[in-house]
């Protein structure tokens, strides 16, 4: 997707200026979570999945583990993650987020658009990880609200984001 840009100084072929002429410019920015917020042109051009993946990369940069489309059952997956974090990832913050394969299939179209809300399961460690999660989503025009089940978030595009 390209972002419309106005350019000044075009003529009508007879040498008369016509003022601003809409044209399109592709966003050349490349995602790098260490650089913080992506520019509006990238947020506008990226799919919902790409924007969510960027938010996840930002969280990983701050030692919050994120696992997309992991497992089929949330309870079993959460138990396995807790065990792995306690035994194999000593430098990790202990905070994690994940969503299951069925949740992923129900949420995203093949081209990366959200066709429904995504349920994201969290470890329940509390405020710092939750605050980071909301901040990372905000960077990419996504939002989360408390889910129907304990320790879950429901992720959707922000209402002010236009695709």
NUSENU-521911 format. One line per field, with one value per atom (N, C-alpha, C, CB): residue number from 1; atom name; x, y, z. Coordinates in steps of 0.2 Angstrom, whole numbers. Atoms other than C-alpha are relative to their C-alpha. Glycine has a CB too. Layout:
residues N
num	c(NUM,...);
atome	c(CA,...);
X	c(X,...);
Y	c(Y,...);
Z	c(Z,...);
end
This chain:
residues 163
num	c(1,1,1,1,2,2,2,2,3,3,3,3,4,4,4,4,5,5,5,5,6,6,6,6,7,7,7,7,8,8,8,8,9,9,9,9,10,10,10,10,11,11,11,11,12,12,12,12,13,13,13,13,14,14,14,14,15,15,15,15,16,16,16,16,17,17,17,17,18,18,18,18,19,19,19,19,20,20,20,20,21,21,21,21,22,22,22,22,23,23,23,23,24,24,24,24,25,25,25,25,26,26,26,26,27,27,27,27,28,28,28,28,29,29,29,29,30,30,30,30,31,31,31,31,32,32,32,32,33,33,33,33,34,34,34,34,35,35,35,35,36,36,36,36,37,37,37,37,38,38,38,38,39,39,39,39,40,40,40,40,41,41,41,41,42,42,42,42,43,43,43,43,44,44,44,44,45,45,45,45,46,46,46,46,47,47,47,47,48,48,48,48,49,49,49,49,50,50,50,50,51,51,51,51,52,52,52,52,53,53,53,53,54,54,54,54,55,55,55,55,56,56,56,56,57,57,57,57,58,58,58,58,59,59,59,59,60,60,60,60,61,61,61,61,62,62,62,62,63,63,63,63,64,64,64,64,65,65,65,65,66,66,66,66,67,67,67,67,68,68,68,68,69,69,69,69,70,70,70,70,71,71,71,71,72,72,72,72,73,73,73,73,74,74,74,74,75,75,75,75,76,76,76,76,77,77,77,77,78,78,78,78,79,79,79,79,80,80,80,80,81,81,81,81,82,82,82,82,83,83,83,83,84,84,84,84,85,85,85,85,86,86,86,86,87,87,87,87,88,88,88,88,89,89,89,89,90,90,90,90,91,91,91,91,92,92,92,92,93,93,93,93,94,94,94,94,95,95,95,95,96,96,96,96,97,97,97,97,98,98,98,98,99,99,99,99,100,100,100,100,101,101,101,101,102,102,102,102,103,103,103,103,104,104,104,104,105,105,105,105,106,106,106,106,107,107,107,107,108,108,108,108,109,109,109,109,110,110,110,110,111,111,111,111,112,112,112,112,113,113,113,113,114,114,114,114,115,115,115,115,116,116,116,116,117,117,117,117,118,118,118,118,119,119,119,119,120,120,120,120,121,121,121,121,122,122,122,122,123,123,123,123,124,124,124,124,125,125,125,125,126,126,126,126,127,127,127,127,128,128,128,128,129,129,129,129,130,130,130,130,131,131,131,131,132,132,132,132,133,133,133,133,134,134,134,134,135,135,135,135,136,136,136,136,137,137,137,137,138,138,138,138,139,139,139,139,140,140,140,140,141,141,141,141,142,142,142,142,143,143,143,143,144,144,144,144,145,145,145,145,146,146,146,146,147,147,147,147,148,148,148,148,149,149,149,149,150,150,150,150,151,151,151,151,152,152,152,152,153,153,153,153,154,154,154,154,155,155,155,155,156,156,156,156,157,157,157,157,158,158,158,158,159,159,159,159,160,160,160,160,161,161,161,161,162,162,162,162,163,163,163,163);
atome	c(N,CA,C,CB,N,CA,C,CB,N,CA,C,CB,N,CA,C,CB,N,CA,C,CB,N,CA,C,CB,N,CA,C,CB,N,CA,C,CB,N,CA,C,CB,N,CA,C,CB,N,CA,C,CB,N,CA,C,CB,N,CA,C,CB,N,CA,C,CB,N,CA,C,CB,N,CA,C,CB,N,CA,C,CB,N,CA,C,CB,N,CA,C,CB,N,CA,C,CB,N,CA,C,CB,N,CA,C,CB,N,CA,C,CB,N,CA,C,CB,N,CA,C,CB,N,CA,C,CB,N,CA,C,CB,N,CA,C,CB,N,CA,C,CB,N,CA,C,CB,N,CA,C,CB,N,CA,C,CB,N,CA,C,CB,N,CA,C,CB,N,CA,C,CB,N,CA,C,CB,N,CA,C,CB,N,CA,C,CB,N,CA,C,CB,N,CA,C,CB,N,CA,C,CB,N,CA,C,CB,N,CA,C,CB,N,CA,C,CB,N,CA,C,CB,N,CA,C,CB,N,CA,C,CB,N,CA,C,CB,N,CA,C,CB,N,CA,C,CB,N,CA,C,CB,N,CA,C,CB,N,CA,C,CB,N,CA,C,CB,N,CA,C,CB,N,CA,C,CB,N,CA,C,CB,N,CA,C,CB,N,CA,C,CB,N,CA,C,CB,N,CA,C,CB,N,CA,C,CB,N,CA,C,CB,N,CA,C,CB,N,CA,C,CB,N,CA,C,CB,N,CA,C,CB,N,CA,C,CB,N,CA,C,CB,N,CA,C,CB,N,CA,C,CB,N,CA,C,CB,N,CA,C,CB,N,CA,C,CB,N,CA,C,CB,N,CA,C,CB,N,CA,C,CB,N,CA,C,CB,N,CA,C,CB,N,CA,C,CB,N,CA,C,CB,N,CA,C,CB,N,CA,C,CB,N,CA,C,CB,N,CA,C,CB,N,CA,C,CB,N,CA,C,CB,N,CA,C,CB,N,CA,C,CB,N,CA,C,CB,N,CA,C,CB,N,CA,C,CB,N,CA,C,CB,N,CA,C,CB,N,CA,C,CB,N,CA,C,CB,N,CA,C,CB,N,CA,C,CB,N,CA,C,CB,N,CA,C,CB,N,CA,C,CB,N,CA,C,CB,N,CA,C,CB,N,CA,C,CB,N,CA,C,CB,N,CA,C,CB,N,CA,C,CB,N,CA,C,CB,N,CA,C,CB,N,CA,C,CB,N,CA,C,CB,N,CA,C,CB,N,CA,C,CB,N,CA,C,CB,N,CA,C,CB,N,CA,C,CB,N,CA,C,CB,N,CA,C,CB,N,CA,C,CB,N,CA,C,CB,N,CA,C,CB,N,CA,C,CB,N,CA,C,CB,N,CA,C,CB,N,CA,C,CB,N,CA,C,CB,N,CA,C,CB,N,CA,C,CB,N,CA,C,CB,N,CA,C,CB,N,CA,C,CB,N,CA,C,CB,N,CA,C,CB,N,CA,C,CB,N,CA,C,CB,N,CA,C,CB,N,CA,C,CB,N,CA,C,CB,N,CA,C,CB,N,CA,C,CB,N,CA,C,CB,N,CA,C,CB,N,CA,C,CB,N,CA,C,CB,N,CA,C,CB,N,CA,C,CB,N,CA,C,CB,N,CA,C,CB,N,CA,C,CB,N,CA,C,CB,N,CA,C,CB,N,CA,C,CB,N,CA,C,CB,N,CA,C,CB,N,CA,C,CB,N,CA,C,CB,N,CA,C,CB,N,CA,C,CB,N,CA,C,CB,N,CA,C,CB,N,CA,C,CB,N,CA,C,CB,N,CA,C,CB);
X	c(4,0,4,-5,-4,6,-3,2,3,4,-1,4,0,-3,4,-7,-4,9,-2,7,1,6,6,-5,-6,19,-2,4,1,21,4,1,-5,27,-2,7,2,18,-3,-4,4,12,-5,5,5,-2,2,-6,-3,9,0,-5,0,6,5,-7,-4,18,-3,3,4,4,1,-7,0,7,-7,3,6,-7,0,-2,0,-2,2,-7,-1,-3,-3,-2,2,-4,1,4,-1,-7,4,-7,-4,5,1,7,-1,10,8,-4,-7,26,0,4,0,30,5,3,-4,37,6,-4,-6,55,3,5,-2,57,0,-4,-1,63,-1,6,1,57,6,-5,-5,69,-2,7,3,62,5,-2,-5,78,-1,7,1,73,-7,0,6,56,-6,1,6,40,1,-4,0,38,-3,-2,3,34,-7,4,7,15,0,-3,0,19,0,5,0,24,-6,7,6,10,-6,-2,5,-2,0,-1,-1,6,0,6,-1,9,-7,4,6,-4,-1,0,1,-12,5,-7,-5,0,7,0,-6,15,1,2,-1,11,0,-6,-1,8,6,-6,-7,24,5,2,-5,33,-1,-1,1,25,3,-8,-3,31,7,-2,-7,48,3,3,-1,48,0,-5,0,43,6,-7,-5,56,7,1,-6,69,0,-1,0,64,-1,-6,0,65,-7,4,7,46,-1,-5,1,44,-7,2,6,31,0,-1,0,26,-7,0,6,14,-2,1,2,3,3,0,-3,10,-5,5,4,1,-7,1,7,-17,-4,-2,4,-23,4,0,-4,-19,3,-5,-2,-18,7,-5,-6,-5,6,-2,-6,5,2,-3,-2,5,5,-6,-4,12,7,-4,-6,25,5,-1,-4,31,2,-5,-3,32,6,-6,-6,43,6,-2,-6,54,3,-2,-3,56,4,-5,-3,60,7,-4,-6,73,5,-2,-4,80,2,-2,-1,79,1,-6,-1,87,0,6,-1,90,-7,5,6,72,-4,-4,4,60,-5,-3,5,48,-7,0,6,35,-1,-1,1,27,-7,1,6,13,0,-1,1,6,-7,3,6,-8,0,-3,0,-13,-1,-5,2,-14,-7,3,7,-33,-2,-4,1,-33,2,3,-3,-22,-4,8,4,-32,-7,-1,6,-48,1,-3,-1,-40,2,5,-3,-30,-2,7,1,-34,7,-4,-7,-20,4,-1,-4,-15,2,-4,-3,-12,-5,6,5,-28,-4,-5,3,-37,-8,0,8,-55,-4,0,3,-58,5,-4,-4,-51,5,-3,-5,-35,0,7,-1,-35,7,-4,-7,-18,1,5,-1,-13,6,0,-6,-2,2,-1,-2,8,-3,8,3,-1,5,-3,-5,15,-2,7,2,7,2,1,0,9,6,0,-5,26,-1,7,1,23,-6,0,7,5,1,-5,-1,11,4,3,-4,24,-4,6,4,12,-5,-5,4,0,4,-4,-4,14,2,6,-2,20,-5,3,6,3,-2,-6,2,0,5,1,-5,16,-3,7,2,8,-8,2,8,-11,-4,-1,4,-17,-1,4,2,-25,-2,-6,2,-29,-5,6,5,-44,0,-7,0,-46,-4,-3,3,-51,-6,5,6,-66,3,-4,-3,-54,5,3,-6,-42,6,0,-7,-25,0,4,0,-30,-1,-5,2,-31,-3,7,3,-41,3,-8,-4,-31,-4,7,3,-39,3,-8,-3,-34,-3,-2,3,-36,-5,6,6,-52,2,-5,-3,-42,4,3,-4,-32,-4,4,3,-37,5,-1,-4,-32,-2,-1);
Y	c(-6,0,6,0,-6,17,6,2,-5,33,6,2,-6,48,6,2,-6,63,5,-2,-5,80,3,6,-3,88,6,-5,-7,106,1,5,-2,113,-4,-1,3,102,4,-7,-5,110,-5,3,3,106,-2,4,2,103,7,-5,-6,121,5,3,-5,128,3,5,-3,133,-5,1,3,128,-3,4,2,117,-2,-7,1,117,-7,2,6,102,-6,-1,6,85,-6,0,6,69,-5,-3,6,55,-5,3,5,40,-1,-7,1,36,-6,6,5,19,1,-6,-1,18,-4,-2,4,13,-2,4,1,11,-8,3,8,-7,-1,-3,2,-14,-1,-5,1,-13,2,4,-1,-15,4,-6,-4,-7,8,-2,-7,9,3,1,-3,11,0,7,0,17,1,6,0,14,7,-6,-6,29,-1,3,1,32,-4,6,4,26,-7,3,7,9,-3,-2,3,7,0,5,0,12,-6,7,5,0,-7,2,7,-15,-4,0,4,-29,0,-7,1,-32,-5,-3,5,-48,3,-6,-3,-38,5,4,-5,-24,-4,4,4,-38,-3,-5,3,-46,5,-3,-6,-29,1,6,-1,-27,-5,1,6,-44,1,-7,-1,-40,5,2,-5,-25,-3,6,3,-35,-5,-4,5,-48,4,-4,-4,-34,2,7,-2,-30,-7,5,7,-49,-2,1,3,-53,-5,6,5,-69,0,-7,1,-70,-5,7,6,-85,-1,-7,0,-84,-7,4,7,-99,-6,0,5,-110,-5,3,5,-126,0,0,1,-131,2,-7,-1,-130,5,-7,-5,-114,-2,6,2,-123,-4,-4,4,-136,4,-5,-4,-123,5,5,-4,-111,-4,3,5,-126,-1,-6,2,-130,6,-2,-6,-112,2,6,-2,-109,-5,-1,5,-125,2,-7,-1,-120,7,1,-6,-102,-1,5,1,-108,-4,-4,4,-121,2,-7,-1,-116,8,-3,-7,-97,4,3,-3,-90,8,-2,-7,-73,4,2,-2,-71,4,-5,-4,-59,-4,6,4,-73,2,0,-2,-64,-3,8,3,-72,1,-7,-1,-70,-5,7,4,-82,-1,-7,2,-87,-6,6,7,-104,0,-4,1,-111,2,-6,-1,-111,7,-4,-7,-93,4,3,-3,-88,-1,-3,2,-97,4,-7,-3,-89,8,-2,-8,-71,2,1,-3,-69,-3,-1,3,-71,-1,6,2,-78,6,-4,-6,-60,4,4,-3,-55,5,4,-5,-45,-4,2,3,-48,0,5,1,-55,-1,-6,0,-56,2,-7,-2,-52,-6,2,5,-62,-1,2,1,-70,-1,-6,1,-68,-2,7,3,-78,3,-8,-3,-70,-4,7,4,-77,3,1,-2,-66,4,-5,-3,-58,7,0,-6,-41,6,1,-6,-23,1,5,-2,-21,-3,-2,3,-34,2,-8,-3,-28,7,0,-7,-10,0,4,1,-15,-3,-5,2,-25,5,-6,-5,-11,5,3,-5,1,-2,2,2,-10,-1,-7,1,-13,7,-3,-7,6,3,5,-2,9,-2,-3,3,-1,0,-7,-1,4,-6,3,6,-11,2,-7,-1,-12,-6,5,6,-25,2,-4,-1,-26,-7,1,6,-39,-5,1,6,-56,-3,-5,4,-67,-5,-4,5,-79,3,-6,-3,-75,0,-4,0,-70,0,-5,0,-66,7,-4,-7,-50,-2,4,1,-48,6,1,-5,-39,2,-3,-2,-29,6,2,-6,-15,6,1,-6,2,4,5,-3,11,6,2,-6,26,-2,5,3,15,-1,-6,1,16,-4,7,5,2,2,-7);
Z	c(0,0,0,6,0,-4,3,-7,-3,5,-4,7,4,-4,2,-1,-2,-5,-5,0,5,-13,-2,4,3,-24,-3,-5,3,-29,-6,6,6,-45,-7,2,6,-58,-5,1,5,-74,-4,-5,4,-86,-7,0,7,-101,-4,-4,3,-107,4,-1,-4,-94,6,-4,-5,-82,6,-2,-6,-64,2,6,-2,-57,7,-4,-7,-39,3,3,-2,-29,-4,8,4,-38,4,-7,-4,-28,-4,2,2,-31,5,-3,-5,-22,1,-1,-1,-13,5,4,-5,-5,6,-4,-6,12,0,7,1,12,7,-4,-7,31,1,5,-1,36,8,-2,-7,53,4,1,-4,67,7,-2,-7,85,5,3,-5,93,-2,-2,2,84,2,-7,-2,92,-4,3,4,84,-8,2,7,65,-2,-3,3,54,-2,-6,2,50,-7,-1,6,32,0,-5,0,37,4,4,-3,49,-4,7,4,36,-6,-4,5,23,2,-4,-2,34,1,7,-1,36,8,-3,-8,54,2,1,-2,55,1,-4,0,51,6,-7,-6,64,6,-1,-6,77,1,0,-1,73,2,-7,-2,75,7,-4,-7,92,4,1,-4,97,0,-4,1,91,5,-7,-5,102,7,0,-7,117,1,1,-1,114,1,-6,-2,114,7,-5,-7,132,4,1,-4,137,2,6,-1,136,-6,0,5,127,-3,3,3,114,-5,-4,4,105,-5,4,4,90,-2,-7,2,85,3,-8,-4,98,3,5,-3,102,-2,7,2,101,6,-2,-6,119,5,4,-4,130,7,1,-7,147,-1,3,1,141,-3,-5,3,131,6,-6,-5,146,5,4,-4,157,-3,2,3,145,0,-7,0,143,7,-2,-7,162,2,5,-2,164,-4,-2,4,149,3,-7,-2,156,6,1,-6,173,0,5,0,168,-6,-2,6,151,-2,-6,2,150,6,-4,-6,166,-1,3,1,158,-2,-5,2,153,6,-3,-6,163,3,-3,-3,166,-3,7,3,157,-7,-1,7,141,-2,0,3,129,-5,-3,6,116,-2,2,3,105,-3,-4,3,99,-8,3,8,81,-2,-2,2,81,1,5,-1,88,-6,6,6,74,-6,-1,5,61,0,-1,0,67,-1,7,0,67,-6,6,6,51,-6,1,7,33,-3,-4,3,22,-2,-6,2,17,6,-5,-6,35,3,-2,-4,39,5,-6,-6,55,-2,6,1,52,6,-5,-6,70,5,1,-5,87,1,6,-2,93,7,-3,-7,110,1,2,-2,118,7,-2,-7,133,3,0,-3,146,7,2,-6,161,6,0,-6,174,5,3,-5,181,1,-4,-3,181,-4,6,3,177,-5,5,5,169,-7,3,6,156,-4,1,3,153,-3,5,3,151,-6,6,6,139,-6,1,5,129,-3,3,3,127,-3,6,3,123,-7,4,7,109,-5,1,4,102,-2,3,2,102,-5,6,5,92,-7,1,6,78,-2,-1,1,79,1,-7,-2,88,7,0,-7,105,3,0,-3,118,6,3,-5,130,4,-2,-3,144,-3,7,3,137,4,-2,-4,142,5,-5,-5,151,4,-4,-4,165,-4,7,3,160,-8,2,7,142,-2,-3,3,131,-7,-1,7,115,-4,1,4,102,-6,-2,6,88,-3,2,2,77,3,-8,-4,85,-5,1,3,80,-5,5,4,73,-6,4,6,61,-6,2,6,43,-4,-4,4,31,-7,1);
end
